[in-house]
Amino acid sequence: MTIPQHREVAAALIIDQRGRFLLQQRDDVPGILFPGKIGLFGGHREGNESFLECVVREVHEEISFFIPPERFEHLASYRGSDPYIAGGTLWRELYLTTDVPVEPLRITEGSLLIAEMDDVPALVPRFAPSAHAAIHEYLTRTGRAQYQ
């Protein structure tokens, strides 16, 4: 797989009906960024779709459960040099969606990792950058920042 020099991605921090983080344990395969890390569900923007349309599509593809656009709240943005690909640029939009039921989910990429709030500090070293950024922003916004 060739990684583009300019990436535009959207991903979502998903929180279930019990307040737990629903994260993606990324596949540990060559050719993907952050193999084996814990990430968010989401992916690359296609065509002229908005970042919101992208996150709705990608989340639906990866968890086999449709969450309508109005249930996503913008969480954080990054636009600049790609810190993970030499010479690349990155435009990343992170979203939050809550109150998602776990039972109907069917994960199509990686596997589902359910994390309680208290699990976060121990998981930090395993987070992909987008998961780290989204969880940190969420915990800061909610006054529960527990890690750096």
Number of C-alpha atoms within 10 A of each C-alpha: 6 6 11 11 13 15 17 18 21 27 27 30 26 23 21 15 12 12 14 20 23 23 22 27 22 23 16 13 10 10 10 13 15 18 16 18 20 26 26 29 28 26 21 16 21 13 7 8 11 12 23 21 15 24 27 24 21 22 22 20 18 19 21 14 17 14 17 12 14 9 13 19 15 13 19 15 13 14 12 11 15 17 11 12 15 9 10 15 18 19 18 21 23 26 24 18 19 20 13 21 13 17 6 10 15 15 17 12 14 19 16 21 14 16 15 12 14 10 12 18 11 9 13 17 11 16 22 20 16 23 23 21 18 23 23 19 17 18 14 13 11 9 9 12 13 12 13 8
